[in-house]
Each structure stands twice: as structure tokens, then as C-alpha cells.
Amino acid sequence: MTPAELSQAVQAAVLAAAQAGELTVDVPEHVTVERPKNRDHGDYATNVALQLAKPAGRPPRAVAEILAGRLRGITGVAKVDIAGPGFLNITLDAATQGELARTIVEAGEAYGRNEALKGLRINLEFVSANPTGPIHIGGVRWAAVGDSLARVLKATGAEVSTEYYLNDAGVQITKFAKSLKASANGQPVPEDGYVGEYIADIAKAVTEGVPGVLDLPEDEQLQVFRTEGLKLMVAEIQRSMAEFGVHFDTWFSERTLHDSGAVEKAIERLREQGHVFDREGAIWLRTTDFGDDKDRVLIKADGETTYFAADAAYYLSKRDRGAEVSVYMLGADHHGYVNRLKAIAACAGDDMDRNIEVMIGQFVKMLRDGKEVRLSKRAGNIITIDDVVDWIGVDAARYMLVRQSTDSTITIDIDVVTSQTAENPVFYVQYAHARMSAVQRNAVEKGITRSADFKPELLSSEWENDLLGQLGEFPRVLAKAGELREPHHVATYLEKLARSYHRFYDNCQILPKGDEEVTDLTHARLWLADATRTTLANGLGLLGVSAPERM
């Protein structure tokens, strides 16, 4: 019995009590059942009696007594105790708990997936770094978190479209082009330009790809370096993202908003909503009506369109393309964007608390030999995605960057995450999967196949009970991660599951030794090991991390 099935059983008990006139209450849409910290309190606990006491007009313990009587009659429930003010502590019989192993193995890759967010259409935009240089460490964090979040959202029933917004218009692109042009001509890079070996590499590629470019007039040269350099930089970003296991459904060009007239149309739509006004020759959006600290300029007095106008057009584009919720994942230095982006949604007539979500990620530090690593030879003064992958590999990078809440700064110790010790979280989790895969191989070598005559009641030790309890939590953890937009809950869960498995492995002999007989317990534990392997593989897959069979 899974926690979800037990929750439904408790709901059914409430309904039966209400229909029998024992309780005058509405059946709750969802009943929470949780694993108690103290295992002497049973396998699961619920506070549903406390929630129903007030509407029922009865003391919580009286409500608990009614529900306990009905729950004790459910097949698979061994015991129901009432604790404290009215908590229900439920103990399942060993067979019912152990049956979960079969459920997981038979579900395979589908185990854990649910419909908590079924039908919700989400546009998930992440990384979106200016295409003027390699992806830096902050963007690498969003690449790992964003891609994992997309996988989690899809696994919980949402329709997800992933998007990279290319800021390919404006001042920074001009600075990028001037930097390339200067490098190609052997001139110093402008003081406010871009530096690093990658600038020289791209400049050389442009001159080789467009013969005679250096013979053109300066303004024509600049245009060539702008166009061709941008293509090469975007291709480089796409390469690094693909090698990191991240693929976007859409690469959206800011320039298309300007070239198609979408910016002007967006301003008119916002004007029709009553939030656009003219002042001192400029066109403004009254964002202060919705919590912004000041109103924002859309078009300056000289006729120049602002970045904010493009932001407004981009949000409306997402909505027009079917996004019910637009999720923006921004860097640590973008706190000021939260209110202004939400104000755009409100000015467009949307619900700023529902139709738009803005996530802010904190900084990442890399340590080696106890000292912070700050520089990249190729990029000049930043750590790039290629640096991170070279130092610790894709699996370790993705896992460590997702492992903590985006609200917190991450410190990654290169020496730790490249070690094969229990101190290395990604190794610890992957090793649990590899260990189970080794069990399966050893079983095959001994001629042992997992028997279909599974006796789940044999999985009754404290270590088996603990492991089964952890396995049952996976669907709920996944639903929580999707609803809160926090994939780090999956990583936290995997480490707990790996810990439970290692304890089980160390205390419960799975395969017979020497001439020992193959027993029903052997087969039962093989089912449990396979269920754990399946769950770990599913969880790692959601983080974009491999589940190795050998280490």
C-alpha cells in the first residue's frame, strides 16, 4: 500500500462515517499521511481527526475513535492507535508494506509520476544569458536547475515549454561586435568591451568565414562582426548546453520582437488596458499601480525603445503562445526585476500571483585546495560552463547545482565532488544504484532469477521497513518538488533513500553465500533491491544525472 492509497483509505473512512451519520462533515479533498519520526508511533500518522473536529462539533479524540474503528477493518491495516489530542497512528501488516516493492518494479520508469499539475501549461525560461560570451557559473546553475525543474514538472502532469531568451538586440551586442572587430584588426579591445581568448577565437572564425571582411569600410565590418559573431556565439552556447544535457524547445530572439512590430503592438494592448500614459514626450507604463517602486519608460522622448518595452512584448508573446504560467529564472543580481515583471502581467490584465512566477538564484562558489577559484583563461574573468564540466564532470555538476534551494549560495568543493567517498553526495547516491546493479549481476551469475511467487510479508525487519517507507515517499516528494518549483527536494530524497538502502544492504543478506539455499526471503529481497534501483534511477533521471551500473 502506497501513502497515496492509504490517504484514499482514510478519506473513504471519513466518507463512510459521514454516510452512517457518525460524523457531520464534508469529506476533505486530500488527507495527509506521513511517516512519523519515531517508528514506535506506527508506519504512518495523520491529523485528519484534528482537522475535522471543529466542523463535526466533536472533540478530536472522539472523531479519532470513530475513524480508528473503521480503519481497523481495512485489509492490510494491522493496528490503529490514537495519540495525543487525536493523532491517528497507523501500522500496516508486513505483506501490505512489502507489496510496494512489486508495485514499483512493475511500474518501472513510471513510478513516482503523478498528475498533481495535470493540464497546467507552463513556459519555463532559464539561463537566457546575453549571447556575448560563454555561459558563466550562475548560468550553469540555472541550466541544471531549470532543466531538472522542467523534467519534474512534466513528471507531475504539467505541459512544459522550455525557452532561452536571446538578448540579441541593444548596446551589449554592439559592444560585442566592436570587441570582435578590434581583435580581428589587432587593435586594443574598447575599454567597456569584452575580453578573453574566446573573443580572439570568434574574431578569427569570422575573418576566415567571410574573406575580405577586414577590407570593408568600418561600419560594414562592424555589421559583419555583429551578425556572424552572434551566430557563432549562439552556436557555442547551444553546444555547451547540449553537452550539459540541456535542450530548449525554443530559442527566442529579442530582435524578432522589434522587427515584427510586436513591441509596438504590445504597447497598444497595454494602453487599451488603461495603464499606458504619456509624459514629457515619453511613453510610460504605470507599474506603480501594482507594487513596482516607480513607473517604467516604454519609449524614450527621442523615440528609442527601452529594454522594458521588449520585456512587456515578450511576456505577451508567451501568453499568446498558450502559456498559462510564465516562469522566469533570473540571476542573483536581478531582484529588481521581480516587481516590474509581475507588474507587466497585472497591467496586461493577468493575475500577477498566478500567471507569472519569478525565481531568483543565488551565487555559486567553486573551491579547490580550500581556495576559491575565480578565473577562466578562456573567458577572462569568469568561470564558464566548460570549466565546470572539465573540473567535475556533467553528473557531479548537475547534481551539486540542483542539490540545494536556489535561495541559498552554493559552495562546491572540487576535491570533494571528485572523490569516491561517502562525503561526495553524487557518488553516494550513484554508488547505491551501482551496488544494486551488482546484486542483480551476481544473482544472474548464480542462476537466481527473481521469483514471481513473491512473499512480501517476509520483508519485516526494521531495515526493510525503513527502506519500504522511503520508497513510498517518492511520488509525494516529486509532487511537492513540482508544486513548489524546487527540484532540490528530489536530491534530498535520493540521499535519504541511498542511506536507507546502504543500511539495508549492510544488515540484510540478499544473496546466499557458498552452498546456502535460495529461499523465499532471497527472492523477496531481490524484489526490494530492484524496487530501490528503479526508484533511484527515476530520481536521478529527473535531475539529468546518470544511474551507472558499475563504478
C-alpha positions as CSV (number, residue, x, y, z in Angstrom):
1,M,0.0,0.0,0.0
2,T,1.4,3.4,-1.0
3,P,0.9,6.5,1.1
4,A,-1.5,7.8,-1.6
5,E,-3.5,4.6,-1.3
6,L,-3.6,4.9,2.5
7,S,-4.7,8.5,2.2
8,Q,-7.6,7.4,0.0
9,A,-8.4,4.7,2.5
10,V,-8.6,7.4,5.3
11,Q,-10.8,9.5,3.0
12,A,-13.1,6.5,2.5
13,A,-13.3,6.0,6.3
14,V,-14.4,9.7,6.7
15,L,-17.0,9.3,3.9
16,A,-18.4,6.0,5.4
17,A,-18.6,7.7,8.9
18,A,-20.4,10.7,7.4
19,Q,-22.9,8.5,5.4
20,A,-23.6,6.5,8.6
21,G,-24.4,9.7,10.5
22,E,-21.5,9.2,12.8
23,L,-19.9,12.5,11.7
24,T,-21.5,15.6,10.2
25,V,-18.6,16.8,8.0
26,D,-17.6,17.2,4.4
27,V,-15.0,14.7,3.2
28,P,-11.7,16.6,2.7
29,E,-10.3,16.7,-0.8
30,H,-6.9,15.4,0.4
31,V,-5.8,13.6,3.6
32,T,-2.1,13.9,4.6
33,V,-0.4,10.8,5.9
34,E,3.2,11.0,6.9
35,R,6.0,8.7,8.2
36,P,6.4,9.5,11.9
37,K,9.9,10.3,13.1
38,N,9.5,7.8,15.9
39,R,8.8,4.4,14.4
40,D,7.2,3.3,17.6
41,H,4.3,5.5,16.5
42,G,3.5,3.2,13.6
43,D,4.2,3.3,9.9
44,Y,2.1,6.4,9.1
45,A,0.3,9.1,11.0
46,T,-2.5,11.6,10.1
47,N,-4.0,14.6,11.9
48,V,-7.3,14.3,10.0
49,A,-9.3,13.9,13.2
50,L,-8.0,17.3,14.5
51,Q,-8.9,18.9,11.2
52,L,-12.5,17.5,11.3
53,A,-13.2,18.1,15.0
54,K,-14.4,21.7,14.7
55,P,-16.8,21.2,11.7
56,A,-18.0,18.0,13.3
57,G,-18.6,19.7,16.6
58,R,-16.9,16.8,18.4
59,P,-13.6,16.6,20.5
60,P,-10.7,15.5,18.2
61,R,-10.2,12.2,20.1
62,A,-13.9,11.4,19.7
63,V,-13.5,11.9,15.9
64,A,-10.3,9.8,16.0
65,E,-12.1,6.9,17.8
66,I,-14.8,6.8,15.1
67,L,-12.2,6.8,12.3
68,A,-9.9,4.3,14.0
69,G,-12.8,1.9,14.3
70,R,-13.4,2.0,10.5
71,L,-9.7,1.9,9.6
72,R,-9.1,-1.2,11.7
73,G,-11.4,-3.1,9.4
74,I,-9.4,-2.3,6.2
75,T,-7.4,-5.1,4.7
76,G,-3.7,-4.5,5.3
77,V,-4.1,-2.3,8.4
78,A,-2.6,-4.2,11.3
79,K,-3.2,-1.6,14.1
80,V,-4.5,1.9,14.6
81,D,-3.6,3.8,17.8
82,I,-4.8,7.2,18.9
83,A,-2.1,9.5,20.3
84,G,-2.1,12.9,22.0
85,P,-5.0,15.2,21.2
86,G,-6.2,12.9,18.4
87,F,-3.5,11.8,16.0
88,L,-4.1,8.5,14.3
89,N,-1.0,6.3,14.2
90,I,-1.5,3.5,11.6
91,T,0.6,0.3,11.3
92,L,0.4,-1.8,8.2
93,D,0.9,-5.5,8.1
94,A,4.2,-6.7,6.6
95,A,2.6,-8.1,3.5
96,T,0.8,-4.8,2.7
97,Q,4.0,-2.8,3.2
98,G,6.2,-5.3,1.2
99,E,3.8,-5.3,-1.7
100,L,5.0,-1.8,-2.6
101,A,8.2,-3.4,-4.0
102,R,6.2,-5.3,-6.6
103,T,4.2,-2.1,-7.4
104,I,7.4,-0.2,-8.1
105,V,9.1,-2.9,-10.1
106,E,6.1,-3.3,-12.3
107,A,5.6,0.4,-12.8
108,G,9.3,0.8,-13.8
109,E,10.1,4.3,-15.2
110,A,6.5,5.4,-14.5
111,Y,6.9,5.0,-10.7
112,G,6.7,8.4,-8.9
113,R,5.0,10.1,-11.8
114,N,1.6,11.7,-10.9
115,E,-0.9,14.2,-12.1
116,A,-0.6,16.9,-9.4
117,L,-0.2,19.6,-12.0
118,K,-2.2,17.9,-14.8
119,G,-3.3,20.3,-17.5
120,L,-1.2,23.3,-16.3
121,R,0.6,24.9,-19.3
122,I,4.0,26.4,-18.2
123,N,6.5,28.4,-20.2
124,L,9.8,27.9,-18.4
125,E,12.5,30.3,-19.3
126,F,16.0,29.9,-17.9
127,V,19.7,30.7,-18.4
128,S,19.0,33.4,-21.1
129,A,22.4,34.9,-20.7
130,N,23.5,37.6,-23.2
131,P,25.0,35.9,-26.3
132,T,28.2,37.9,-25.8
133,G,30.3,35.3,-24.1
134,P,30.3,31.7,-22.7
135,I,27.8,30.7,-20.1
136,H,29.2,31.6,-16.7
137,I,28.8,29.8,-13.4
138,G,25.5,31.5,-12.5
139,G,24.0,30.4,-15.8
140,V,25.3,26.9,-15.3
141,R,23.3,26.7,-12.1
142,W,20.1,27.8,-13.9
143,A,20.9,25.3,-16.7
144,A,20.9,22.5,-14.1
145,V,18.0,23.7,-12.0
146,G,15.9,24.8,-15.0
147,D,16.3,21.5,-16.9
148,S,15.6,19.5,-13.8
149,L,12.6,21.6,-13.0
150,A,11.2,21.0,-16.5
151,R,11.6,17.3,-16.0
152,V,9.9,17.4,-12.6
153,L,7.0,19.5,-13.9
154,K,6.4,17.1,-16.8
155,A,6.5,14.2,-14.4
156,T,3.8,15.8,-12.3
157,G,1.5,16.3,-15.3
158,A,2.2,19.8,-16.5
159,E,2.6,20.8,-20.1
160,V,6.0,22.4,-20.2
161,S,7.7,24.5,-22.9
162,T,11.4,25.4,-22.2
163,E,12.8,28.6,-23.6
164,Y,16.1,30.5,-23.9
165,Y,15.6,34.3,-24.5
166,L,18.4,35.6,-26.7
167,N,19.1,39.3,-25.9
168,D,20.4,39.8,-29.5
169,A,19.5,43.5,-29.7
170,G,20.8,46.6,-28.0
171,V,24.0,48.1,-26.6
172,Q,25.7,44.9,-25.4
173,I,25.6,43.3,-28.8
174,T,27.2,46.4,-30.2
175,K,30.0,46.2,-27.6
176,F,30.5,42.6,-28.5
177,A,30.8,43.4,-32.2
178,K,33.2,46.2,-31.6
179,S,35.3,43.8,-29.4
180,L,35.4,41.3,-32.2
181,K,36.3,43.9,-34.8
182,A,39.1,45.3,-32.7
183,S,40.6,41.9,-32.1
184,A,40.5,40.9,-35.7
185,N,42.3,44.2,-36.7
186,G,44.9,43.7,-34.0
187,Q,43.6,46.7,-32.0
188,P,43.0,47.1,-28.3
189,V,39.6,46.0,-27.2
190,P,37.4,49.0,-26.3
191,E,37.5,49.9,-22.6
192,D,33.9,48.7,-22.0
193,G,34.2,45.8,-24.4
194,Y,34.6,42.0,-23.9
195,V,37.9,40.2,-23.3
196,G,39.2,36.7,-23.2
197,E,40.5,34.1,-25.6
198,Y,37.0,33.4,-26.9
199,I,36.9,36.9,-28.4
200,A,40.0,36.2,-30.4
201,D,38.7,32.8,-31.4
202,I,35.4,34.1,-32.7
203,A,37.1,37.1,-34.5
204,K,39.4,34.7,-36.3
205,A,36.4,32.4,-37.2
206,V,34.6,35.4,-38.7
207,T,37.6,36.6,-40.8
208,E,38.1,33.0,-42.1
209,G,34.4,32.6,-42.8
210,V,34.0,36.0,-44.5
211,P,37.1,36.5,-46.7
212,G,37.9,40.2,-47.2
213,V,35.9,41.4,-44.2
214,L,38.8,43.5,-43.0
215,D,38.9,45.3,-46.3
216,L,35.4,46.6,-45.9
217,P,34.6,50.1,-44.5
218,E,34.5,50.2,-40.7
219,D,30.7,50.4,-40.4
220,E,30.3,47.4,-42.8
221,Q,32.9,45.5,-40.9
222,L,31.1,46.1,-37.7
223,Q,27.8,44.8,-39.2
224,V,29.5,41.6,-40.3
225,F,31.1,41.0,-37.0
226,R,27.8,41.7,-35.3
227,T,25.8,39.3,-37.5
228,E,28.4,36.5,-37.9
229,G,29.9,36.8,-34.4
230,L,26.4,36.5,-32.9
231,K,25.7,33.3,-34.9
232,L,29.0,31.8,-33.8
233,M,28.4,32.7,-30.1
234,V,24.8,31.3,-30.1
235,A,26.1,28.1,-31.7
236,E,28.7,27.9,-29.0
237,I,26.1,28.4,-26.3
238,Q,23.9,25.7,-27.9
239,R,26.8,23.3,-28.0
240,S,27.7,23.8,-24.3
241,M,24.0,23.4,-23.3
242,A,23.7,20.2,-25.3
243,E,26.8,18.8,-23.8
244,F,25.4,19.6,-20.4
245,G,22.3,17.7,-21.2
246,V,20.1,20.7,-21.6
247,H,17.8,21.1,-24.7
248,F,15.4,24.0,-25.2
249,D,12.1,23.8,-27.1
250,T,12.5,27.4,-28.2
251,W,15.4,29.8,-28.7
252,F,13.6,33.1,-28.8
253,S,15.2,36.1,-30.4
254,E,14.6,39.6,-28.8
255,R,15.3,41.1,-32.2
256,T,12.2,39.4,-33.7
257,L,10.0,41.4,-31.2
258,H,11.3,44.6,-32.7
259,D,11.4,43.5,-36.4
260,S,7.9,42.1,-36.3
261,G,6.3,45.1,-34.7
262,A,5.4,43.1,-31.6
263,V,6.8,45.8,-29.3
264,E,4.5,48.5,-30.7
265,K,1.5,46.1,-30.6
266,A,2.2,45.3,-27.0
267,I,2.3,48.9,-26.0
268,E,-1.1,49.5,-27.7
269,R,-2.6,46.4,-25.9
270,L,-1.3,47.8,-22.6
271,R,-2.7,51.2,-23.4
272,E,-6.1,49.6,-24.1
273,Q,-5.9,48.2,-20.5
274,G,-5.6,51.7,-19.2
275,H,-2.1,51.6,-17.8
276,V,0.0,53.4,-20.5
277,F,0.4,57.2,-20.3
278,D,2.4,59.9,-22.0
279,R,4.7,62.3,-20.1
280,E,7.5,64.7,-21.2
281,G,7.5,63.3,-24.7
282,A,8.0,59.7,-23.5
283,I,5.6,56.7,-23.2
284,W,5.3,55.1,-19.8
285,L,3.7,52.1,-18.2
286,R,2.1,52.8,-14.8
287,T,3.6,49.8,-12.9
288,T,3.4,51.6,-9.5
289,D,-0.3,50.6,-9.5
290,F,0.9,47.0,-8.9
291,G,3.7,47.3,-6.4
292,D,6.7,48.5,-8.6
293,D,8.8,51.2,-7.0
294,K,8.5,53.5,-10.0
295,D,6.7,53.7,-13.3
296,R,8.7,52.4,-16.3
297,V,9.5,54.1,-19.6
298,L,8.5,52.1,-22.7
299,I,9.6,54.6,-25.4
300,K,12.0,57.4,-24.6
301,A,11.4,61.0,-25.7
302,D,13.9,60.5,-28.5
303,G,11.9,57.6,-29.8
304,E,14.2,54.9,-28.6
305,T,12.5,51.7,-27.4
306,T,13.6,50.5,-24.0
307,Y,14.5,47.0,-22.8
308,F,11.4,47.2,-20.6
309,A,9.2,47.5,-23.7
310,A,10.7,44.4,-25.1
311,D,10.1,42.6,-21.7
312,A,6.5,43.6,-22.0
313,A,6.2,42.3,-25.5
314,Y,8.0,39.1,-24.6
315,Y,5.6,38.4,-21.7
316,L,2.6,38.9,-24.0
317,S,4.2,36.7,-26.6
318,K,4.4,33.9,-24.1
319,R,0.7,34.3,-23.2
320,D,-0.3,34.4,-26.8
321,R,1.6,31.2,-27.4
322,G,-0.5,29.4,-24.8
323,A,1.4,29.8,-21.5
324,E,-0.9,29.8,-18.6
325,V,2.0,30.4,-16.2
326,S,5.3,32.1,-17.3
327,V,8.2,31.2,-15.1
328,Y,11.3,33.4,-15.2
329,M,14.5,32.1,-13.7
330,L,16.8,35.1,-13.1
331,G,20.3,35.6,-11.6
332,A,21.1,36.9,-8.1
333,D,21.6,40.5,-9.4
334,H,18.1,40.7,-10.8
335,H,16.0,41.2,-7.6
336,G,14.8,44.5,-9.0
337,Y,13.1,42.7,-11.9
338,V,10.6,40.8,-9.8
339,N,8.1,43.6,-9.2
340,R,8.4,45.1,-12.6
341,L,7.8,41.8,-14.4
342,K,4.8,41.0,-12.2
343,A,3.5,44.5,-12.9
344,I,3.6,43.8,-16.6
345,A,1.4,40.8,-16.1
346,A,-1.0,42.8,-14.0
347,C,-1.1,45.7,-16.5
348,A,-1.9,43.1,-19.2
349,G,-5.0,42.1,-17.1
350,D,-3.5,38.9,-15.8
351,D,-3.2,37.6,-12.2
352,M,0.3,38.6,-11.1
353,D,0.2,36.0,-8.3
354,R,-0.7,33.2,-10.7
355,N,0.2,33.8,-14.3
356,I,3.8,34.8,-13.7
357,E,6.4,33.5,-11.4
358,V,9.9,35.0,-10.9
359,M,12.7,32.9,-9.3
360,I,16.0,34.4,-8.2
361,G,19.0,32.1,-7.9
362,Q,21.9,32.8,-5.6
363,F,25.7,32.7,-6.3
364,V,27.9,29.7,-6.7
365,K,31.5,29.4,-5.4
366,M,34.0,26.8,-6.5
367,L,36.8,25.7,-4.2
368,R,40.0,23.9,-4.9
369,D,42.6,23.1,-2.3
370,G,40.4,25.1,0.1
371,K,40.7,28.3,-2.0
372,E,38.0,29.9,-4.2
373,V,38.5,29.5,-7.9
374,R,37.6,32.7,-9.7
375,L,39.1,32.9,-13.2
376,S,38.8,31.2,-16.5
377,K,41.7,31.5,-19.0
378,R,39.3,31.3,-22.0
379,A,36.7,33.8,-20.8
380,G,39.0,36.2,-19.0
381,N,37.4,36.9,-15.6
382,I,34.5,34.3,-15.1
383,I,34.1,30.6,-14.6
384,T,32.4,29.1,-17.6
385,I,30.2,26.0,-18.1
386,D,33.1,24.3,-19.9
387,D,35.4,25.0,-16.9
388,V,32.9,23.4,-14.5
389,V,32.4,20.3,-16.7
390,D,36.2,19.9,-17.2
391,W,36.7,20.1,-13.4
392,I,34.0,17.8,-12.0
393,G,32.0,16.3,-15.0
394,V,28.4,16.7,-16.1
395,D,26.9,14.4,-13.5
396,A,28.6,16.0,-10.5
397,A,27.9,19.5,-11.7
398,R,24.2,18.9,-12.4
399,Y,23.7,17.1,-9.1
400,M,25.6,19.6,-6.9
401,L,23.9,22.6,-8.6
402,V,20.4,21.3,-8.1
403,R,21.1,19.8,-4.6
404,Q,20.3,23.0,-2.6
405,S,17.5,25.5,-2.7
406,T,18.1,28.3,-5.2
407,D,17.6,30.7,-2.3
408,S,21.0,29.7,-0.9
409,T,24.5,30.3,-2.1
410,I,26.3,27.1,-3.2
411,T,29.9,26.2,-2.4
412,I,31.2,23.3,-4.5
413,D,34.5,21.8,-3.3
414,I,36.1,20.3,-6.4
415,D,38.2,18.0,-4.3
416,V,35.1,16.5,-2.5
417,V,32.9,16.1,-5.6
418,T,35.6,14.3,-7.5
419,S,36.3,11.8,-4.7
420,Q,34.8,8.4,-4.4
421,T,33.8,8.7,-0.7
422,A,30.5,9.0,1.2
423,E,31.3,12.7,1.6
424,N,30.6,13.1,-2.1
425,P,26.7,13.2,-2.3
426,V,26.5,12.4,-6.0
427,F,28.9,9.4,-5.6
428,Y,27.0,8.2,-2.6
429,V,23.7,8.1,-4.5
430,Q,25.1,6.7,-7.7
431,Y,27.0,4.1,-5.8
432,A,23.8,2.9,-4.2
433,H,22.4,2.3,-7.7
434,A,25.7,0.6,-8.9
435,R,25.6,-1.6,-5.8
436,M,22.1,-2.8,-6.6
437,S,23.1,-3.4,-10.2
438,A,26.0,-5.6,-8.9
439,V,23.5,-7.6,-6.8
440,Q,21.4,-8.2,-10.0
441,R,24.5,-9.3,-11.9
442,N,25.7,-11.6,-9.1
443,A,22.2,-13.2,-8.9
444,V,22.3,-13.9,-12.7
445,E,25.8,-15.5,-12.3
446,K,24.4,-17.7,-9.5
447,G,21.5,-18.7,-11.7
448,I,19.0,-16.9,-9.5
449,T,16.0,-15.1,-11.1
450,R,13.6,-13.1,-9.2
451,S,10.6,-15.4,-8.5
452,A,7.1,-14.3,-9.5
453,D,6.0,-16.1,-6.3
454,F,6.7,-13.0,-4.2
455,K,6.1,-13.2,-0.5
456,P,6.1,-9.6,0.6
457,E,5.3,-10.5,4.3
458,L,8.9,-11.7,4.6
459,L,10.2,-8.1,4.3
460,S,9.6,-7.5,8.0
461,S,12.9,-6.3,9.5
462,E,13.4,-2.8,10.7
463,W,15.8,-2.1,7.8
464,E,13.4,-3.4,5.2
465,N,10.5,-1.5,6.8
466,D,12.6,1.7,6.8
467,L,13.5,1.2,3.1
468,L,9.9,0.5,2.1
469,G,8.8,3.6,3.9
470,Q,11.3,5.7,2.0
471,L,10.3,4.2,-1.3
472,G,6.7,5.0,-0.7
473,E,7.5,8.7,-0.3
474,F,8.8,9.2,-3.8
475,P,5.6,10.2,-5.5
476,R,4.8,12.7,-2.8
477,V,8.3,14.2,-2.9
478,L,8.0,14.6,-6.7
479,A,4.6,16.3,-6.4
480,K,6.0,18.7,-3.8
481,A,9.0,19.5,-5.9
482,G,6.8,20.4,-8.9
483,E,4.2,22.4,-6.9
484,L,6.9,24.4,-5.1
485,R,9.2,24.6,-8.2
486,E,12.0,23.2,-6.1
487,P,13.8,20.2,-7.7
488,H,16.3,20.1,-4.8
489,H,13.7,18.1,-2.9
490,V,14.4,15.2,-5.3
491,A,18.1,15.3,-4.5
492,T,17.4,15.4,-0.7
493,Y,15.1,12.4,-1.1
494,L,17.6,10.4,-3.1
495,E,20.3,10.9,-0.4
496,K,17.8,9.6,2.3
497,L,16.9,6.7,0.1
498,A,20.5,5.8,-0.6
499,R,21.2,5.9,3.1
500,S,18.3,3.6,3.8
501,Y,19.5,1.2,1.1
502,H,23.1,1.1,2.4
503,R,21.8,0.3,5.9
504,F,19.5,-2.5,4.4
505,Y,22.4,-3.9,2.4
506,D,24.8,-3.9,5.3
507,N,22.3,-5.6,7.7
508,C,20.3,-7.9,5.4
509,Q,21.9,-10.6,3.4
510,I,20.3,-10.6,-0.1
511,L,22.0,-13.5,-1.9
512,P,23.0,-16.8,-0.4
513,K,26.7,-17.4,0.3
514,G,28.5,-20.6,-0.8
515,D,26.2,-23.6,-0.6
516,E,23.4,-21.8,1.2
517,E,20.0,-22.4,-0.3
518,V,18.0,-19.9,-2.3
519,T,14.9,-19.1,-0.1
520,D,11.7,-17.1,-0.4
521,L,13.4,-14.4,1.6
522,T,16.2,-14.2,-1.1
523,H,13.5,-13.6,-3.8
524,A,11.7,-11.0,-1.6
525,R,14.9,-9.1,-1.0
526,L,15.7,-9.2,-4.7
527,W,12.3,-7.5,-5.4
528,L,13.1,-4.9,-2.8
529,A,16.6,-4.2,-4.2
530,D,15.2,-3.9,-7.7
531,A,12.4,-1.5,-6.5
532,T,15.1,0.7,-4.9
533,R,17.2,0.6,-8.0
534,T,14.2,1.6,-10.1
535,T,13.4,4.5,-7.8
536,L,16.9,5.8,-7.7
537,A,17.2,5.6,-11.4
538,N,14.0,7.5,-11.8
539,G,15.0,10.2,-9.4
540,L,18.5,10.6,-10.9
541,G,16.9,10.9,-14.3
542,L,14.8,13.8,-13.2
543,L,18.0,15.6,-12.2
544,G,19.6,14.8,-15.6
545,V,22.2,12.6,-13.8
546,S,23.1,9.1,-15.0
547,A,22.4,6.0,-12.9
548,P,25.6,3.9,-13.5
549,E,25.6,0.1,-13.2
550,R,29.3,0.0,-12.4
551,M,31.6,2.3,-10.5
